[in-house]
Amino acid sequence: MIVLVGFMGAGKTTVGRLLAGHLHLPFTDTDDVVEQRAGRPIPDVFRADGEEVFRDLEQAAVADVLAGPEAVVSLGGGACGRAATRRALAGHTVVHLRVSLEQTRARTGGDPNRPVLQRPDLADLHAARQRAYEEVATVGVATDGRTAEEVAREVLAQIEPAASEPGRAAPDPEDR
């Protein structure tokens, strides 16, 4: 399992699709799984039920996807905030797509469909999430100023030996 983590605008979905195509694996975005299960878009879940309910749905979706067949998986930007999700990522190849807050703003353009972008403490949230991503990551790739194709090529260069050997475990983050 190859799992992409990172803040909004890092390119997890776009890079994930490119990786999946190259590796001949299915691609799953856990935000799509949450929306399918909830029967409505994530912003509607946030408005009607609150962030905590959304995070519960997200945690369940991540656990189910990680327990499923081999795939390239993109997690929502806040998924690593839950300890249970961080534990579930152990033993998987986890790629942190690093993005600056400035690039996040430029790439997302204040998208109203991203409720977290509206938070007044966005800079603090960005910094806190970086720590969570680094905690779980086995690979880190900077995305600022780069195309999705460039990022995907770098990810592949770092993970391909592990990804191409069946049954080979992801590198231990303590070995970085």
C-alpha positions as CSV (number, residue, x, y, z in Angstrom):
1,M,0.0,0.0,0.0
2,I,1.3,3.4,-1.0
3,V,-0.3,6.2,1.0
4,L,0.0,9.9,0.2
5,V,-0.4,12.4,3.0
6,G,0.0,16.2,3.1
7,F,-1.8,19.4,3.5
8,M,-4.5,20.7,1.1
9,G,-3.1,21.6,-2.2
10,A,-0.1,19.3,-2.0
11,G,-1.3,17.3,-5.0
12,K,-2.2,14.1,-3.3
13,T,-5.0,13.2,-5.6
14,T,-3.3,14.2,-8.9
15,V,0.1,12.6,-7.9
16,G,-1.7,9.6,-6.6
17,R,-3.5,9.0,-9.9
18,L,-0.2,9.3,-11.7
19,L,1.5,6.8,-9.4
20,A,-1.3,4.4,-9.6
21,G,-1.2,4.4,-13.4
22,H,2.6,3.8,-13.4
23,L,2.4,1.0,-10.8
24,H,-0.7,-0.6,-12.4
25,L,-2.6,-0.3,-9.1
26,P,-6.0,1.1,-8.3
27,F,-6.3,4.6,-6.8
28,T,-8.5,5.5,-3.9
29,D,-9.1,9.0,-2.4
30,T,-10.5,8.5,1.1
31,D,-12.4,11.8,0.7
32,D,-14.4,10.1,-2.0
33,V,-15.0,7.1,0.2
34,V,-16.3,9.4,3.0
35,E,-18.6,11.3,0.6
36,Q,-19.9,8.0,-0.8
37,R,-20.7,6.6,2.6
38,A,-22.2,9.9,3.9
39,G,-24.2,10.3,0.8
40,R,-23.3,14.0,0.5
41,P,-20.3,16.2,0.0
42,I,-17.8,16.8,2.8
43,P,-18.7,20.5,3.2
44,D,-22.3,19.4,3.9
45,V,-21.1,17.0,6.5
46,F,-19.0,19.8,8.1
47,R,-22.0,22.2,8.1
48,A,-24.6,19.8,9.3
49,D,-22.7,17.5,11.6
50,G,-19.5,19.3,12.5
51,E,-15.8,18.4,12.0
52,E,-15.7,15.7,14.7
53,V,-18.4,13.6,12.9
54,F,-16.5,14.1,9.6
55,R,-13.3,12.9,11.3
56,D,-15.0,9.8,12.6
57,L,-16.2,9.0,9.1
58,E,-12.8,9.7,7.7
59,Q,-11.0,7.5,10.3
60,A,-13.3,4.6,9.5
61,A,-12.8,5.0,5.7
62,V,-9.0,5.1,6.1
63,A,-9.0,2.0,8.2
64,D,-11.2,0.1,5.7
65,V,-9.1,1.2,2.7
66,L,-5.8,0.3,4.4
67,A,-7.2,-3.2,5.2
68,G,-8.2,-3.7,1.6
69,P,-6.3,-4.7,-1.5
70,E,-3.0,-3.1,-2.6
71,A,-3.6,0.4,-3.9
72,V,-2.3,3.9,-4.1
73,V,-4.3,5.9,-1.5
74,S,-4.7,9.6,-0.9
75,L,-5.7,10.7,2.6
76,G,-7.5,13.9,3.5
77,G,-5.3,16.6,4.9
78,G,-6.5,16.1,8.5
79,A,-6.6,12.3,8.6
80,C,-3.2,12.0,10.3
81,G,-4.5,14.1,13.2
82,R,-6.1,10.9,14.7
83,A,-3.8,8.6,16.6
84,A,-5.7,5.6,15.4
85,T,-5.0,6.6,11.8
86,R,-1.4,7.2,12.5
87,R,-1.1,3.7,14.0
88,A,-3.0,2.2,11.0
89,L,-0.3,3.6,8.7
90,A,2.4,1.6,10.3
91,G,3.9,-0.9,7.8
92,H,2.7,1.0,4.7
93,T,4.8,3.2,2.4
94,V,3.6,6.6,3.5
95,V,4.7,9.6,1.2
96,H,4.5,13.1,2.7
97,L,3.9,15.5,-0.1
98,R,5.2,18.7,1.4
99,V,3.6,22.0,0.5
100,S,4.0,25.5,1.9
101,L,1.1,27.4,3.2
102,E,1.7,30.0,0.4
103,Q,1.4,27.3,-2.2
104,T,-1.7,25.8,-0.6
105,R,-3.4,29.2,-0.8
106,A,-2.2,29.7,-4.4
107,R,-3.3,26.2,-5.5
108,T,-6.7,26.1,-3.7
109,G,-7.6,29.7,-4.3
110,G,-9.7,29.9,-1.1
111,D,-12.0,27.1,-2.4
112,P,-15.2,27.4,-0.4
113,N,-15.6,23.6,-0.8
114,R,-12.6,23.2,1.6
115,P,-14.1,24.1,5.0
116,V,-10.7,24.0,6.8
117,L,-9.3,26.8,4.5
118,Q,-11.7,29.1,6.2
119,R,-10.2,28.7,9.6
120,P,-8.5,31.8,11.1
121,D,-5.7,29.6,12.6
122,L,-4.8,28.1,9.2
123,A,-1.1,28.9,9.6
124,D,-1.0,27.2,13.1
125,L,-2.9,24.2,11.7
126,H,-0.5,23.9,8.8
127,A,2.5,23.8,11.1
128,A,0.8,21.2,13.5
129,R,-0.1,18.9,10.6
130,Q,3.4,19.0,9.2
131,R,4.5,17.3,12.4
132,A,1.9,14.6,12.1
133,Y,2.8,13.9,8.5
134,E,6.5,13.7,9.3
135,E,5.7,11.2,12.1
136,V,4.1,8.7,9.7
137,A,6.1,9.4,6.6
138,T,8.6,6.9,5.2
139,V,9.3,9.3,2.2
140,G,9.0,13.0,1.9
141,V,8.9,15.0,-1.4
142,A,8.6,18.8,-1.8
143,T,5.9,20.0,-4.2
144,D,6.3,23.8,-4.3
145,G,6.9,25.1,-7.8
146,R,6.8,21.6,-9.3
147,T,4.4,19.8,-11.6
148,A,2.5,16.8,-10.6
149,E,4.5,14.7,-13.1
150,E,7.8,15.9,-11.5
151,V,6.6,15.0,-8.1
152,A,5.4,11.6,-9.2
153,R,8.7,10.8,-10.8
154,E,10.6,11.7,-7.6
155,V,8.2,9.6,-5.5
156,L,8.6,6.7,-7.8
157,A,12.4,7.0,-7.7
158,Q,12.2,6.8,-3.9
159,I,9.6,4.0,-3.5
160,E,10.0,1.9,-6.6
161,P,12.4,-0.7,-5.1
162,A,10.0,-1.3,-2.2
163,A,6.9,-1.1,-4.4
164,S,8.1,-3.5,-7.0
165,E,9.1,-6.3,-4.7
166,P,6.0,-8.3,-3.7
167,G,5.8,-8.9,0.0
168,R,8.5,-6.4,0.8
169,A,7.6,-4.2,3.8
170,A,7.9,-0.4,3.7
171,P,11.0,1.0,5.2
172,D,10.9,1.6,8.9
173,P,10.6,5.4,9.6
174,E,13.2,5.0,12.3
175,D,15.7,4.1,9.7
176,R,15.5,7.4,7.9
